[in-house]
C-alpha cells in the first residue's frame, strides 16, 4: 500500500451493511512505522 497523505495512518475496516455491504475504512494517526497510510 502506498501513502497518499501527509501523515502515516493505521487503517481499520468495519463491515457496513447499510452501505451496500461494503467496508468502511477508518484512519487513525500512528507513528511513521505504522503499516499503511490513509487512502484518499
PDB file of N, CA, C and O in Angstrom:
ATOM      1  N   UNK A   1       0.842  -1.194   0.000  1.00  0.00           N
ATOM      2  CA  UNK A   1       0.000   0.000   0.000  1.00  0.00           C
ATOM      3  C   UNK A   1       0.880   1.248   0.000  1.00  0.00           C
ATOM      4  O   UNK A   1       1.895   1.315   0.694  1.00  0.00           O
ATOM      5  N   UNK A   2       0.473   2.214  -0.780  1.00  0.00           N
ATOM      6  CA  UNK A   2       1.267   3.431  -0.870  1.00  0.00           C
ATOM      7  C   UNK A   2       0.644   4.540  -0.038  1.00  0.00           C
ATOM      8  O   UNK A   2      -0.551   4.532   0.255  1.00  0.00           O
ATOM      9  N   UNK A   3       1.479   5.479   0.327  1.00  0.00           N
ATOM     10  CA  UNK A   3       0.981   6.596   1.133  1.00  0.00           C
ATOM     11  C   UNK A   3       0.362   7.637   0.217  1.00  0.00           C
ATOM     12  O   UNK A   3       0.918   7.978  -0.827  1.00  0.00           O
ATOM     13  N   UNK A   4      -0.789   8.132   0.619  1.00  0.00           N
ATOM     14  CA  UNK A   4      -1.436   9.143  -0.205  1.00  0.00           C
ATOM     15  C   UNK A   4      -1.816  10.360   0.627  1.00  0.00           C
ATOM     16  O   UNK A   4      -2.608  11.198   0.195  1.00  0.00           O
ATOM     17  N   UNK A   5      -1.249  10.449   1.811  1.00  0.00           N
ATOM     18  CA  UNK A   5      -1.477  11.658   2.585  1.00  0.00           C
ATOM     19  C   UNK A   5      -0.261  11.931   3.447  1.00  0.00           C
ATOM     20  O   UNK A   5       0.641  11.098   3.536  1.00  0.00           O
ATOM     21  N   UNK A   6      -0.233  13.062   4.063  1.00  0.00           N
ATOM     22  CA  UNK A   6       0.958  13.565   4.698  1.00  0.00           C
ATOM     23  C   UNK A   6       1.390  12.729   5.898  1.00  0.00           C
ATOM     24  O   UNK A   6       2.584  12.514   6.104  1.00  0.00           O
ATOM     25  N   UNK A   7       0.449  12.265   6.673  1.00  0.00           N
ATOM     26  CA  UNK A   7       0.812  11.510   7.863  1.00  0.00           C
ATOM     27  C   UNK A   7       0.545  10.027   7.670  1.00  0.00           C
ATOM     28  O   UNK A   7      -0.302   9.634   6.868  1.00  0.00           O
ATOM     29  N   UNK A   8       1.271   9.219   8.407  1.00  0.00           N
ATOM     30  CA  UNK A   8       1.020   7.780   8.380  1.00  0.00           C
ATOM     31  C   UNK A   8      -0.196   7.467   9.230  1.00  0.00           C
ATOM     32  O   UNK A   8      -0.384   8.039  10.303  1.00  0.00           O
ATOM     33  N   UNK A   9      -1.008   6.566   8.744  1.00  0.00           N
ATOM     34  CA  UNK A   9      -2.221   6.196   9.451  1.00  0.00           C
ATOM     35  C   UNK A   9      -2.314   4.688   9.573  1.00  0.00           C
ATOM     36  O   UNK A   9      -1.712   3.951   8.793  1.00  0.00           O
ATOM     37  N   UNK A  10      -3.067   4.240  10.551  1.00  0.00           N
ATOM     38  CA  UNK A  10      -3.387   2.828  10.629  1.00  0.00           C
ATOM     39  C   UNK A  10      -4.828   2.678  10.169  1.00  0.00           C
ATOM     40  O   UNK A  10      -5.716   3.394  10.632  1.00  0.00           O
ATOM     41  N   UNK A  11      -5.053   1.742   9.257  1.00  0.00           N
ATOM     42  CA  UNK A  11      -6.384   1.590   8.678  1.00  0.00           C
ATOM     43  C   UNK A  11      -7.134   0.448   9.342  1.00  0.00           C
ATOM     44  O   UNK A  11      -6.607  -0.654   9.493  1.00  0.00           O
ATOM     45  N   UNK A  12      -8.356   0.720   9.731  1.00  0.00           N
ATOM     46  CA  UNK A  12      -9.205  -0.342  10.263  1.00  0.00           C
ATOM     47  C   UNK A  12     -10.468  -0.406   9.429  1.00  0.00           C
ATOM     48  O   UNK A  12     -11.104   0.617   9.173  1.00  0.00           O
ATOM     49  N   UNK A  13     -10.831  -1.600   9.008  1.00  0.00           N
ATOM     50  CA  UNK A  13     -12.015  -1.757   8.178  1.00  0.00           C
ATOM     51  C   UNK A  13     -13.160  -2.308   9.012  1.00  0.00           C
ATOM     52  O   UNK A  13     -12.980  -3.213   9.826  1.00  0.00           O
ATOM     53  N   UNK A  14     -14.333  -1.746   8.792  1.00  0.00           N
ATOM     54  CA  UNK A  14     -15.506  -2.249   9.500  1.00  0.00           C
ATOM     55  C   UNK A  14     -16.610  -2.536   8.497  1.00  0.00           C
ATOM     56  O   UNK A  14     -16.847  -1.754   7.576  1.00  0.00           O
ATOM     57  N   UNK A  15     -17.276  -3.653   8.682  1.00  0.00           N
ATOM     58  CA  UNK A  15     -18.337  -4.066   7.765  1.00  0.00           C
ATOM     59  C   UNK A  15     -19.544  -3.157   7.921  1.00  0.00           C
ATOM     60  O   UNK A  15     -20.020  -2.937   9.035  1.00  0.00           O
ATOM     61  N   UNK A  16     -20.033  -2.636   6.823  1.00  0.00           N
ATOM     62  CA  UNK A  16     -21.124  -1.673   6.872  1.00  0.00           C
ATOM     63  C   UNK A  16     -22.281  -2.117   5.983  1.00  0.00           C
ATOM     64  O   UNK A  16     -22.327  -1.746   4.810  1.00  0.00           O
ATOM     65  N   UNK A  17     -23.218  -2.903   6.516  1.00  0.00           N
ATOM     66  CA  UNK A  17     -24.324  -3.439   5.731  1.00  0.00           C
ATOM     67  C   UNK A  17     -25.268  -2.353   5.222  1.00  0.00           C
ATOM     68  O   UNK A  17     -26.054  -2.592   4.305  1.00  0.00           O
ATOM     69  N   UNK A  18     -25.195  -1.167   5.810  1.00  0.00           N
ATOM     70  CA  UNK A  18     -26.088  -0.092   5.378  1.00  0.00           C
ATOM     71  C   UNK A  18     -25.514   0.639   4.170  1.00  0.00           C
ATOM     72  O   UNK A  18     -26.147   1.541   3.621  1.00  0.00           O
ATOM     73  N   UNK A  19     -24.312   0.244   3.762  1.00  0.00           N
ATOM     74  CA  UNK A  19     -23.678   0.900   2.622  1.00  0.00           C
ATOM     75  C   UNK A  19     -23.339  -0.139   1.558  1.00  0.00           C
ATOM     76  O   UNK A  19     -22.176  -0.322   1.199  1.00  0.00           O
ATOM     77  N   UNK A  20     -24.363  -0.809   1.063  1.00  0.00           N
ATOM     78  CA  UNK A  20     -24.186  -1.808   0.005  1.00  0.00           C
ATOM     79  C   UNK A  20     -23.201  -2.905   0.398  1.00  0.00           C
ATOM     80  O   UNK A  20     -22.464  -3.429  -0.438  1.00  0.00           O
ATOM     81  N   UNK A  21     -23.205  -3.240   1.681  1.00  0.00           N
ATOM     82  CA  UNK A  21     -22.334  -4.309   2.179  1.00  0.00           C
ATOM     83  C   UNK A  21     -20.862  -4.089   1.859  1.00  0.00           C
ATOM     84  O   UNK A  21     -20.120  -5.039   1.611  1.00  0.00           O
ATOM     85  N   UNK A  22     -20.452  -2.841   1.866  1.00  0.00           N
ATOM     86  CA  UNK A  22     -19.043  -2.561   1.624  1.00  0.00           C
ATOM     87  C   UNK A  22     -18.344  -2.241   2.935  1.00  0.00           C
ATOM     88  O   UNK A  22     -18.982  -1.961   3.951  1.00  0.00           O
ATOM     89  N   UNK A  23     -17.035  -2.288   2.889  1.00  0.00           N
ATOM     90  CA  UNK A  23     -16.271  -1.982   4.091  1.00  0.00           C
ATOM     91  C   UNK A  23     -16.055  -0.481   4.205  1.00  0.00           C
ATOM     92  O   UNK A  23     -15.776   0.206   3.222  1.00  0.00           O
ATOM     93  N   UNK A  24     -16.192   0.005   5.422  1.00  0.00           N
ATOM     94  CA  UNK A  24     -15.904   1.408   5.682  1.00  0.00           C
ATOM     95  C   UNK A  24     -14.518   1.477   6.315  1.00  0.00           C
ATOM     96  O   UNK A  24     -14.212   0.718   7.235  1.00  0.00           O
ATOM     97  N   UNK A  25     -13.693   2.378   5.827  1.00  0.00           N
ATOM     98  CA  UNK A  25     -12.333   2.460   6.342  1.00  0.00           C
ATOM     99  C   UNK A  25     -12.180   3.651   7.276  1.00  0.00           C
ATOM    100  O   UNK A  25     -12.617   4.762   6.976  1.00  0.00           O
ATOM    101  N   UNK A  26     -11.554   3.392   8.405  1.00  0.00           N
ATOM    102  CA  UNK A  26     -11.289   4.470   9.348  1.00  0.00           C
ATOM    103  C   UNK A  26      -9.786   4.628   9.472  1.00  0.00           C
ATOM    104  O   UNK A  26      -9.047   3.643   9.486  1.00  0.00           O
ATOM    105  N   UNK A  27      -9.338   5.868   9.562  1.00  0.00           N
ATOM    106  CA  UNK A  27      -7.911   6.122   9.635  1.00  0.00           C
ATOM    107  C   UNK A  27      -7.556   6.763  10.962  1.00  0.00           C
ATOM    108  O   UNK A  27      -8.237   7.673  11.435  1.00  0.00           O
ATOM    109  N   UNK A  28      -6.478   6.273  11.552  1.00  0.00           N
ATOM    110  CA  UNK A  28      -6.003   6.867  12.795  1.00  0.00           C
ATOM    111  C   UNK A  28      -4.517   7.148  12.664  1.00  0.00           C
ATOM    112  O   UNK A  28      -3.757   6.325  12.153  1.00  0.00           O
ATOM    113  N   UNK A  29      -4.117   8.309  13.128  1.00  0.00           N
ATOM    114  CA  UNK A  29      -2.707   8.671  13.045  1.00  0.00           C
ATOM    115  C   UNK A  29      -1.879   7.785  13.964  1.00  0.00           C
ATOM    116  O   UNK A  29      -2.197   7.614  15.141  1.00  0.00           O
ATOM    117  N   UNK A  30      -0.817   7.228  13.409  1.00  0.00           N
ATOM    118  CA  UNK A  30       0.097   6.413  14.201  1.00  0.00           C
ATOM    119  C   UNK A  30       1.518   6.889  13.940  1.00  0.00           C
ATOM    120  O   UNK A  30       1.724   7.932  13.319  1.00  0.00           O
ATOM    121  N   UNK A  31       2.465   6.153  14.397  1.00  0.00           N
ATOM    122  CA  UNK A  31       3.857   6.523  14.178  1.00  0.00           C
ATOM    123  C   UNK A  31       4.237   6.260  12.727  1.00  0.00           C
ATOM    124  O   UNK A  31       3.480   5.643  11.978  1.00  0.00           O
ATOM    125  N   UNK A  32       5.408   6.731  12.342  1.00  0.00           N
ATOM    126  CA  UNK A  32       5.859   6.584  10.965  1.00  0.00           C
ATOM    127  C   UNK A  32       6.151   5.127  10.628  1.00  0.00           C
ATOM    128  O   UNK A  32       6.344   4.781   9.463  1.00  0.00           O
ATOM    129  N   UNK A  33       6.182   4.290  11.634  1.00  0.00           N
ATOM    130  CA  UNK A  33       6.482   2.883  11.395  1.00  0.00           C
ATOM    131  C   UNK A  33       5.212   2.060  11.228  1.00  0.00           C
ATOM    132  O   UNK A  33       5.263   0.833  11.142  1.00  0.00           O
ATOM    133  N   UNK A  34       4.076   2.744  11.183  1.00  0.00           N
ATOM    134  CA  UNK A  34       2.811   2.024  11.056  1.00  0.00           C
ATOM    135  C   UNK A  34       2.684   1.412   9.673  1.00  0.00           C
ATOM    136  O   UNK A  34       3.346   1.845   8.729  1.00  0.00           O
ATOM    137  N   UNK A  35       1.839   0.413   9.558  1.00  0.00           N
ATOM    138  CA  UNK A  35       1.628  -0.223   8.264  1.00  0.00           C
ATOM    139  C   UNK A  35       0.503   0.478   7.531  1.00  0.00           C
ATOM    140  O   UNK A  35      -0.596   0.644   8.061  1.00  0.00           O
ATOM    141  N   UNK A  36       0.790   0.883   6.313  1.00  0.00           N
ATOM    142  CA  UNK A  36      -0.245   1.512   5.510  1.00  0.00           C
ATOM    143  C   UNK A  36      -0.417   2.977   5.824  1.00  0.00           C
ATOM    144  O   UNK A  36       0.106   3.492   6.813  1.00  0.00           O
ATOM    145  N   UNK A  37      -1.163   3.638   4.957  1.00  0.00           N
ATOM    146  CA  UNK A  37      -1.442   5.053   5.145  1.00  0.00           C
ATOM    147  C   UNK A  37      -2.900   5.306   4.817  1.00  0.00           C
ATOM    148  O   UNK A  37      -3.593   4.462   4.248  1.00  0.00           O
ATOM    149  N   UNK A  38      -3.334   6.474   5.187  1.00  0.00           N
ATOM    150  CA  UNK A  38      -4.725   6.821   4.937  1.00  0.00           C
ATOM    151  C   UNK A  38      -4.978   6.951   3.439  1.00  0.00           C
ATOM    152  O   UNK A  38      -4.270   7.697   2.762  1.00  0.00           O
ATOM    153  N   UNK A  39      -5.979   6.237   2.904  1.00  0.00           N
ATOM    154  CA  UNK A  39      -6.304   6.337   1.476  1.00  0.00           C
ATOM    155  C   UNK A  39      -7.003   7.652   1.180  1.00  0.00           C
ATOM    156  O   UNK A  39      -7.622   8.247   2.062  1.00  0.00           O
ATOM    157  N   UNK A  40      -6.904   8.097  -0.043  1.00  0.00           N
ATOM    158  CA  UNK A  40      -7.567   9.342  -0.429  1.00  0.00           C
ATOM    159  C   UNK A  40      -9.070   9.167  -0.404  1.00  0.00           C
ATOM    160  O   UNK A  40      -9.806  10.109  -0.701  1.00  0.00           O
TER     161      UNK A  40
END
